[in-house]
């Protein structure tokens, strides 16, 4: 038997695919170009790219099949969207089914087609119950589609079946059923006492009935409710969620009469503003959140031998457990609190290689870590090394690392020298048994980075790259939100790093003698000295990236490089990202935005703000946008006060991320905890840089 399945990439569709393939039924699928199809390829499902708005693609998809399961549906937007997918697309499928002599047609509808306006608490609805008289767009489209299906059965002799689930749940879908209640931040609000029953349809139960409707002659021309028998109240459902998924969640009981009053006021205000009110705030819809309505499944039992789930509460636990398993951290990096405490008392001898400007940052941090003692400073410019050593009370200075190791045996080496020296100096230190903290960029290219990692493993010493933005306080907060799945699945990542070198005449990069600066000798020029900051954060969110495409332009901000504006686009297979480097924008800016299916995270490194903007769900967009603006304004205002206070008190400096990372590095050495930056983050960064530099002329 060969079946055409629409909606195969959706929640229900995936379970239908699994059910049919287990029964040995051959499946064809009509999928949009942008739909995820990896599971279809895995199950050897033949798929056609197209959609229900293209009659020709429908004709090609229907050709040669014995049956059609129509599970695709539109659930949002204006009426034309619903009509195009749920009504017109269904009619074209029916027409092709008749033309090509398809034997069976199974349509997935919904209990939303029933008229609920007059039903009382505890009412039982059978398949012959009257249809909704004042439907919303969704239920209207399903009613019109059902009318077409009944017509084609009676007038064209097409064997059709209509399946009407209630609130579909199960592993792979949302944890909350559609009629459960309303999201209230970290909590959940239910209307009334919460003791009313929520009508549930397990996704496997729906798939079972679809299969039976496809192969049993008794199903022709009939409609079936597919709802579980075991009643579960809204409070019970939320209790299970609290026990198995969200320990701190509270169920808020909101009086139904008060909810109706607020909904009326909101609907009135929106109508006066010329805006359509949300469907969920309609009186009939709101009522279904507060009463128990049951749907009789006797016909499916008697006609087809279908059976509901035997233990609904256990299936809910299984679903919640699946969600818990999906909540593994997005990032493998740490989310430490401040201050970072190092418990061990063992003191490590440390040497700093490089006496340039940034060596001071390392030395300022190291002097406040009691578990380390800086015993030597090394730089080819011995006079510069001695001047810095005198400033920090360091007894020994050396011109080369070889001279250092003849006299001292440090346990740790900080490499704070030009990037071209990072790999050879790190390798030399590790071969002498030293743990290494190396400044960014990790190396000149990925080949050098791989060699460094290999030596680290071979010599059994630790190697860490100082990607300091990863441990800026705002990035730590953003990582916590990501690991809590606060924005759902990540769809896009946007990173921006801009600095106005065209307005900085004293910058070493733009002065005349800057033409001999070591950054211009790197494969990526000035870019390579900056890009590690935003790139490391992108890799923390997205993992290894691929399909890198680059665009560069020149605005004369940098005199010794052929471009100064860089935009990079890439993906990781499930999300796309952009990274922009600008050498001539003002004011200086550094931020990353993470866009998810359920919200957005904005991290502003310059203003020191981390902002979580979640989808408000039930609130109208005009109100949601206003609340978001007010919330964002308060956060930036608070950040301004805190930044001024920290500046005056020197509580947190500009190099907070460096200090947290360095402290975590020493905690790793002394306590055996994980390194703050993984080898993968450093290597992926270098691999991405190699791909970028190949596409532009520096």
N, C-alpha and C positions, 0 to 999 in steps of 0.2 A: 504494500500500500504506500502511495506517495502523497504527501500532504504539503500544502502551502501554509506556512505559519507567518502571520503578520505580528509585529511586536515581539519578535524573538529576542531582542536585546534588552527588553524590559525585565522588571522583577518577576512578574508572572511568566513571561515568555521563556525565561531561562529555566524555570521549573517544568514548563510544558516540554521544552526540548529534552530535558533529562528523562521525563516520563516516557515520551514517545520513542526515544532512542533505546531505552531499556526494553521496550516492547518490539524492537526491530523494525520500527516504522521509518521509512525514508522521508527526510524533511527538506523542503526548499524554503527559503526565507527571503522576504522583501525587506531590505534594510536601507536606511538613509546613508549617504556617503560618510557622514560624520559619526555614525553609531559605532560603539565598541564591538568588534566582531571576533575577538581572540577566542572566546568560548565556542563560537560557531566553527572556526577553523579546527579547534581542538577536537570537536565532536564530528568532524567531517561533514558538516552541514553545507549544502549547496546554497549560496545566497546570491541574490540579484540586487544591485544598487538601484534604488528608485524610491518612490514614496507614493502614498495614496492620492496625491494630487496630480499624478502623471498617469494618464490612462494607458499610454503605450507600455510603460513599465509594468502596470498591472496585467496587461494582456500577455506579456512575455512570461511573467511569473506564474500565471494560472495555467499556462500551456502544459499539458501532460500530467496534471495532478488528478488524484482521485477524490481528494477532499480539501476543504479550506477551514482553517481555524483562524478566525479574525479577532486577535487580541490587542491590536494596536489601537490607541485612543489618544485624543487630545484632552488635556485636563485644565488648560488655562488659556487666557486671552479673550478677545472679543468674540461675538457670535460667529463672524465669518471664519475664524480659525476652527471652531468646533464643527461648523457645517462642512467645511472642506474635508476634514479628516474623518469625522464620525458619521456624517450623513452621505455626502457626495462620494467619498471614497468607498463606503460600504455599498452604495448603489452600483458603482462601476465593478466592484468585485462580484456582486450578484449577477450583473449582466454577463460578465465573462464566464462565470460559473455555468450559466445556462447555455451559452454559446458553445462552450467546450465540454458540455455534458459531464460536469463534476457531480459526483454522487452524493456528497455530504457537505454541509456548510454549518459550522458551529460558530456562533457569535457570542462574545463575552460582553454582557451588558452589566447591569448593576441593580441592586434593590432601590437605588435612588429614583427609579422610574415610578415607584408606587406613590400614591397620594397619601401623605402622612398628616395632612392638615387636620383631619377629624379623629385620628386614632388616639385612644386613651392609653394611659400607662398600663403595660402588660398585654396590649393587643397583639394578636397573632395574625400575620399577613400571609395569605396563600397566593399562589401564582395567578389566580383570577381576580386579584384585588384591583380596583380602578387605578388608572394612571394619574400621575401628578397633574393637577389643573393649572398651577402657576409655577412651572418648572424654572430652574436656573438654566444657564447655558449648557452645563454638562448633562443634567437629566433630560433637558429638552432634546439634545442631540441623540441621546440613547433611545428616547421614546420614538423619535422620527426614524431612527435606524431600525428599531424593532418593527415598526409599521411596514417598512420596506421588506423586511425579512418575511413577515407573515404574508404579505402580498405575493412574493415570489414563490412561497410554498403553495399557496392556494391556486394561483393563476398559472404558474410555470411548472409546478410539480417538483420543484427543487426541495430535497429533503433537508430542512433546516432545523437547528436547535438553538435555543437561547439560554445562556447560563447567566444567572444573577447572583453574584457574590455580594456579601456585605463588606465589612472592613477586613481587607486581606492583610494577613500578617505572616511572618515566618522569617527564617534566616535569609539575609540578603536584602530585605526591605527595611523600611523605617521601623524603629522600635515601638513607636506609638501608633495605634490605629486611628483612622481619620475622625472617628466620633468620640475619641477619648475625652478631650477637653482642650484647654488652651495653655500654651507655653507661657510661663511667667518668670523669665530669667532662668535661674537654676532650679526653679520649682515648677509645679504644674497645677493649674487651676481646674477644678471640676465644678459643674453647676449643680446646685442643690446639695443633697446629703452625700452624693457620690455612691449611693447604694444602688443606683439604677444600673442595668446590665448593658454592656457594650456588645453589639452583634459582631461576632468574629467569624471569619472564614480563613482557615489555614490554607496557605498557598498550595500545599500538597493535596488537600481535599478538593480544591478547585481543579487542579491538574488531573486528579483521578476522575472527576465527573466529566471533564472535557474528553478524556480518552473513551469513557463509556458511551458518551453521546456520539462519538465518532464511529464506533464499531457496532452499536446496538440499534437495530431497526426500530425498537420501541420509542427511541428518542425523537424520531422524525416529527416535525410539526409542533413540538412542545417547548415549553419554557420551564426551567428548574431553578428553585432557590438552592443555594449551596452555602449553608450556615451551620456552625457547630451547635451541638445540643447543650453541652455543659455551660451553664451561665457563669459569667465572670463579671463582677461589678467593676465600676471604674476605680473605686478605692482599692479593690483587690489587685487590679492590674498594676496600679501605681505602687502598691506595697511590694509586688514582685519585682518591679523595676528598681525600687530602692534597695531591695535585698540582693539583687543580682547584677546591677549595672551602675546606679547612681546612689551611693550610700547616704549622701547628704541631702538628697532631694526631699522636699516636703509637698504633700498634697494639700492644696489650699481649697477649702470649700467656699464657693461664692454663691450667695443666695440667688436663686433663679429669677425672682421678681426684680431684684436689683440689677441683674445682668440685662434683663429685658429693658429696663429703664435706660441704662447706659447705652445699650445698642440702639434704642429709639433716638436718643439724643444725638448719637454719632451719625446715624443714617440721615437724620434731619439736617444736620450741619453740612454733611457732604452733598446732599441734594441741593441745598441752598448755594453751595459753592460750584454747582454744576458738575459734580463728580459722582460716578456710580458707587454705591456702597458695596463692601465685600459681601459675597454670597453667604458667608458664615454668620453674618449679622442679621440676616433675614429672619423674621419671627418663626417661620416654619423650620428653618435649619437650626436655629438656636434651641428650639424645643427638643430636637432630637439629641441634644447633648445632656438633657436632664431627665428624660423618661426612658423606660424599658420598652422596646419594641422587638417582638420576636418574629421570625420568618420560618414558616413551616417547610420542612424538607422531606415530608412524607412521600411526595411524588417521586423524588429521586431514589429514595430507598426502595419503593415498591416496583417502579418501572425497571430500574437498572441495577438494583442491588448495591447501590452506593452506600458507604458507611462513613459517618463523621469520625473525627478524632476521638480516641478513647479517654485521653487525659489532656484536656486543653491547658490546664495550668502547667503541666510539664512541657508542653510544646512552647508555651510562653517563656518558660525558663530556658529552654534550648535556644530560642531566638535571642534572648538577652545575653546568654553565654556567648553566642556567635558575635554579637556586637561587642562584648567585652574583649574577645580575642582580636577583633579588628582594631581595637584601641591601642595596639602596641605603639610605642613612641615613634613619631615621624623621624625624629632626630636621635642619633645614638650618643650625642654629646650631653654633657652634664648641665643641670640647672641649679647651680649652687646659690645659697643665700650669702649675704654679706654680714659680717666679715667671714672670709674663708679661713677656717681654723685648721691648723696642722697639729695633730695630737702628739706625734712622735717627737722625741727630744734629741735624736741623733743629729749632729751638726755635720754638714757637708761642705767641704772645701770647694770654692767656686772660682773660676777664672773667666774674665770677660775679654773677648777678642774683638778689638775695634774700639777706638777712643773718640769716635765722632760724636755728633750732637745727640744721637739717640742712645748712646751708651749711658748718658746721664740718667735717662728714664729708667733703665735697668738698674743702675746703681742706687737710685732713690728708692726703688721698690725693694731691692735686696737688703738694704740697711735696716728695713723694718721686719725682716723675716729672721727670727732668732735661730732657726735651724740651718742657716747658711753663713759662711764666712768667706768674703771675697779676699783671696790671697794673692791675686795677680791681675795685672792689666797688660794686654799685649796689643801693639800697634806698630806698623813699620815706621811711623813718625814717632820716634822715641821721646822727643821733647813734648809732643802733644800728650803722649801717654803719661809722662811724669807729671805734667801739670794737672791732669785729671786725677791721677793717683793721689797727689798731694791734697787735692780738694776733698777727697773721700777717705783719706787716711789709709790708703792701700800701700803696703810696704814694698811690693816688688813690681817692676815693670820690665817687659821684654819686647824686643823688636820682632821676633818671630815665634811661631808656635814650637818650633824645634828647640829654641832656647828655653822656652817655658818648660817643656817636658824634661829637659836635662836637670832643671833645678827643682821643679814642683810636680806633684802628682795629684792634680785636682780631681774630684769625683764628678764635677759638673763643669761644662763649658757653655757659655753664652756666645753665640756667633752674631756679632752686631757690626759686621763689616759689609762692604759692597757686595751686591748679589753674585757677581762673578766668582767670588771667593767662597760662597756658602757651601757648595758641594765639596771642594777639596779640603777645606778646613774642617768641616763636619766629619768627613771620612777619616781624616788624620786624628781627630780627637777620639772618635769611637774606636779606632784601632789601638788607641792607648788606654782603652777601658773607661772612657768618660761618657756620661750621659750628656746629651746635647739638646739645647734649646736654640733653634736657629730662627733668625728674623725672616720676615717675608720679603720678597718671594723666596720660596723654599730653595730654588736653584735657578739656573738659566733655562733649563728645559726638562722635559719629562724623563729623558734618558739619565740625566744626572740624579733626578729625584729617585728613580728606581734603584740606582746604585747606592744611594744613601740608605734607603730602606733595607736593602739587602745586607749592607754592612751592619746596620743596627741589629738585625735578626741574627746574623752570624756571630757577632761579638757579644750578643745578649746584653745590650745596653739600650737605653730608651732614647728615642729621637722624637722631638716635638717641634712643630712649626708655630711661630707666634702670629697666628691669625687672630689678632686681638679683638676685632669687631664681634667675633663669635661670643665673647664674654663681656661685651658691653651690657649694662643692666637692662636696657630696653630689649636687646636681642634675647637675653635670658628669659624675660617675660614673654616675648613672642614665641620662644621655643616651648615654654610651658603651655601656652594656649594651643599651639599646634599638637603637642603630645596629648592634650585633653580633647582633641578633635573639635575644638571650639568653632572652627569654620568649615567643618566637614571635609570633603575631598578637595584637595588643592587643584585649581584649574589653571591659574596663571601666577607668575611671579615677575615683579617689575623692580629692578634695582637701578639706582641712580647715584653717581658719584661725580660731583662737579666742583671745580675750583677755578678761580679767576686769575690764572697766571699772567694774563694780559694786563692786570691791574696791580701786579706785584713786581716792580722793576728791580727789587733787591733779591728776588728769588735766585738761587744758584742755577736754576734751569734756564733763565732768560738773560742773565748777564753775559757779556762778551766771553769771559773765561768759561762760561758754562758749556761751550762747545766741546770742552775736554772732560766734562763731568762723566762719571762712570755710567749714569743711567742711559746716556746716548749710545753706549756700546752694548746695551742689552738687545736681544732680538726684538723686544717690544718697546724699546726706547723708554720714554717717560711713562707711557701707559703701564709698563710692567712694574713700575715702582708703586703704582696706585691700585691696580686692578685686583690685587689680592684681597683687599678689604671687602669690596662688594661681592666678588666672585666666591669667596669662602662662605659668605652668608647664603648666597644662592644655592651652593652645593649642599649646605646644611639642610635646606628646605627640600630641594629637589633630588638630591643624590647625584650620581654621575649623569652628565648631560651629553647630548648627541645632536647631530644635524645643525652644526654651528654655521651661521651665516653672518657676514660682517659688512658694515658700511662705514666708510671714513671720509671726512671732509677737512678742509684746512681753512681756518679763520685767522691765521697769522698771530696766534697767541704764543706759539713756541717757535723761536727762530731757527732751531737746528733739527727740525723734524718735518716731514712732509704732510703731516695731518695732526689735528689737535682735537677733533670731535670723532667719537667712536660709538657706534651702536651695534650690539650683538644680539642676535635672536637664536634660540635653541629650544630643545624640548627634552623630556626624559621618557617619552612614550605615552605619558598620560597627562602631562601638563606642559604648557609652553612658557617660555621666559624671555625677558629682554633685560639687557644690562647696558647702561649708557655711561660713558666716560666723557666728561667735558673739561677742557682745560681753559675755557674762556667764558664761563657763566658766573654771574654774581647774583646774590651772595653765595658763598660756598654752601653746598648742600650734599647730604649723604643720607639716603633713605632706602627702605625696601618695603614694597607692598605685596602682600600675599592674598590672593583672591581665591576664596573657596565657594562651594555650593551653598553654604549656609552663613557666610560672613566674610569679612575682610580684616586683615591685620595690617596696620600701618606702623612702621618703626622709623622714627625720625632721629637719627644719631646726633644731629647738630642741636636740635631743640630738646633732646633727651625726653622724647615722648614715645610711649607705646600705646596704641589705640586699637581696641577691638570693637568692630562695628558688625553686629550680628543682625540677621534678618529678623524683623519684628514679628513675622508671622501674621497674626490676625489684625494688626493695626493697619489702617489705611496708609498709603505711601506718603500722603501730604503730612500726616501727623508724625509718621516715622522719621521722615527727613528733618522735620523741625526738631524733634527730640534728639536726633543724632547731632545736629549742628550745635545745640545747647550743650550736650554732653562733651563734644569735642572742644568747644570753647572753654568749658570749665577745666578740662584736663590740661590744655595749653596754658591757661592762666595759672594753674597750680604749678605746672612745670617751670614757668617763669620765676615764680617766687622761690621754688626749691633750688633752681640753678643759681639765683642770686645769693641765696643763703650758703650754698655749698662753695661758691666762689669766695665769699667773705671768710668763711670758717675753714676753707681748704679741706672740707670733709671728703669730697670726691673730686678728683682732678680730671683733666681732659683724658688722662691715660688710665681710667678706671678699668677698661677691658684688659689692658696689659697687666695690671696688678692682679686682677682675679685669675687670669690665665697663668701667670708666673707662680702664684701661690698654689694653684691646682697642680702645676707641674711638680713642685717640690713635695706636695702631699702625695702625689703618685710615687715619687722616688722613695719617700720615707715610710709611707703606709701601704704601698702596693696597690693603690686605687688606680683606675684607668687614666690614661693620658687625657688631658683636656682637648687635644686635637688629634684625630686619628691620622694614621698614615694615608688612608684613602682620601681624606679631605685635602691633604697636601698634594698627593699625586694627581688626583682628578683636576685640581687647580692648574697644575703644570701642563697636563694633557690638553686642557681647554685652551690655555695660552698658546701652546704650539699650533693648535688648529686656527687660532685667531691670527697669529702673526703671518701665517702662510697666505692669508687672503688680503693683506694690505702691505703697502710700501711704507716702511718707517722712514 
